[in-house]
Amino acid sequence: MEVIAPMGYALIASAALNLLAGWAWLDQRDTVTTLRTEAKAQKRDLDAARADASACSDATDDLRTLADQRAKEADAARAQARKASATRAKRADAILAAPPAVPGDDCASARVRVDNWLKNRGAP
């Protein structure tokens, strides 16, 4: 049997350590690659979430603008309705305050008022 010289033990030890170092390096490389892949995926998710949040914010701003516009339109419509209501209320008061067209005959008075109304119904 041949005796391995101390130099041979050193060579075997060095090869074993190199093998262990290589496995450790490969494990670290795989870990770094996995972490980089996960970081890229998280960055994509974060970018998508930011884009969604921005779109939501823009849509909310658009809705606020639309709501403000509709509120102005509603205010204008309410003002117009108040004006028309006041005009019609004045006419109603005038009709109610007017003496009968034919004193003592409510039916004839009603016919006269209806005839007048039909003649003037196109007027505001």
C-alpha positions as CSV (number, residue, x, y, z in Angstrom):
1,M,0.0,0.0,0.0
2,E,1.3,3.3,-0.9
3,V,1.4,6.0,1.6
4,I,0.0,9.3,0.7
5,A,2.4,12.1,1.2
6,P,1.4,15.2,3.3
7,M,1.2,17.1,0.0
8,G,-1.5,14.7,-1.2
9,Y,-3.5,15.3,2.0
10,A,-3.3,19.0,1.4
11,L,-4.4,18.5,-2.2
12,I,-7.4,16.4,-1.2
13,A,-8.3,18.9,1.5
14,S,-8.0,21.8,-0.9
15,A,-10.2,20.0,-3.5
16,A,-12.8,19.3,-0.8
17,L,-12.8,22.9,0.4
18,N,-13.0,24.1,-3.2
19,L,-15.9,21.8,-3.8
20,L,-17.7,23.1,-0.6
21,A,-16.9,26.7,-1.6
22,G,-18.3,26.0,-5.1
23,W,-21.5,24.6,-3.7
24,A,-21.8,27.6,-1.3
25,W,-21.2,30.0,-4.2
26,L,-23.8,28.2,-6.3
27,D,-26.3,28.3,-3.4
28,Q,-25.6,32.1,-2.9
29,R,-25.9,32.7,-6.7
30,D,-29.3,30.9,-6.8
31,T,-30.5,32.8,-3.7
32,V,-29.4,36.2,-5.3
33,T,-31.1,35.2,-8.6
34,T,-34.3,34.3,-6.7
35,L,-34.2,37.5,-4.7
36,R,-33.7,39.6,-7.9
37,T,-36.6,37.9,-9.6
38,E,-38.8,38.5,-6.6
39,A,-37.7,42.1,-6.4
40,K,-38.5,42.6,-10.1
41,A,-42.0,41.0,-9.6
42,Q,-42.6,43.2,-6.5
43,K,-41.5,46.3,-8.5
44,R,-43.9,45.4,-11.3
45,D,-46.7,44.9,-8.7
46,L,-45.9,48.2,-7.1
47,D,-45.8,50.0,-10.5
48,A,-49.2,48.4,-11.3
49,A,-50.6,49.5,-8.0
50,R,-49.3,53.0,-8.5
51,A,-50.9,53.1,-12.0
52,D,-54.2,51.8,-10.6
53,A,-54.1,54.4,-7.8
54,S,-53.3,57.2,-10.3
55,A,-56.2,56.1,-12.5
56,C,-58.5,56.0,-9.6
57,S,-57.4,59.4,-8.5
58,D,-57.9,60.8,-12.0
59,A,-61.4,59.2,-12.2
60,T,-62.3,60.7,-8.8
61,D,-61.2,64.1,-10.0
62,D,-63.3,63.7,-13.2
63,L,-66.3,62.8,-11.0
64,R,-65.7,65.8,-8.8
65,T,-65.6,68.1,-11.9
66,L,-68.8,66.5,-13.3
67,A,-70.5,66.8,-9.9
68,D,-69.6,70.5,-9.7
69,Q,-70.8,71.1,-13.3
70,R,-74.1,69.3,-12.5
71,A,-74.5,71.3,-9.3
72,K,-74.2,74.6,-11.3
73,E,-76.7,73.3,-13.9
74,A,-79.1,72.3,-11.1
75,D,-78.8,75.7,-9.4
76,A,-79.6,77.4,-12.7
77,A,-82.6,75.0,-13.2
78,R,-83.8,75.7,-9.7
79,A,-83.6,79.5,-10.2
80,Q,-85.5,79.2,-13.5
81,A,-88.2,77.1,-11.7
82,R,-88.4,79.7,-8.9
83,K,-89.0,82.4,-11.5
84,A,-91.6,80.4,-13.4
85,S,-93.3,79.5,-10.1
86,A,-93.4,83.1,-9.0
87,T,-94.9,84.2,-12.3
88,R,-97.6,81.5,-12.1
89,A,-98.3,82.2,-8.5
90,K,-98.9,85.9,-9.4
91,R,-101.3,84.8,-12.1
92,A,-103.1,82.4,-9.8
93,D,-103.4,85.2,-7.2
94,A,-104.8,87.5,-9.9
95,I,-107.4,84.9,-11.0
96,L,-108.5,84.1,-7.4
97,A,-108.7,87.8,-6.5
98,A,-110.7,88.8,-9.7
99,P,-114.4,89.3,-9.2
100,P,-116.7,86.8,-11.0
101,A,-117.0,87.5,-14.7
102,V,-120.8,87.0,-14.5
103,P,-121.9,88.1,-11.0
104,G,-124.3,85.6,-9.5
105,D,-123.6,82.8,-12.1
106,D,-120.6,80.7,-11.2
107,C,-121.0,78.4,-14.2
108,A,-121.1,81.3,-16.7
109,S,-118.1,82.9,-14.9
110,A,-116.2,79.6,-15.2
111,R,-116.9,79.4,-18.9
112,V,-115.6,83.0,-19.4
113,R,-112.5,82.2,-17.5
114,V,-111.9,79.0,-19.4
115,D,-112.4,80.8,-22.7
116,N,-109.9,83.5,-21.6
117,W,-107.5,80.8,-20.5
118,L,-107.8,79.0,-23.8
119,K,-107.1,82.2,-25.7
120,N,-104.0,83.0,-23.6
121,R,-102.6,79.5,-22.9
122,G,-99.7,80.0,-25.2
123,A,-98.5,83.0,-23.2
124,P,-95.9,82.3,-20.4
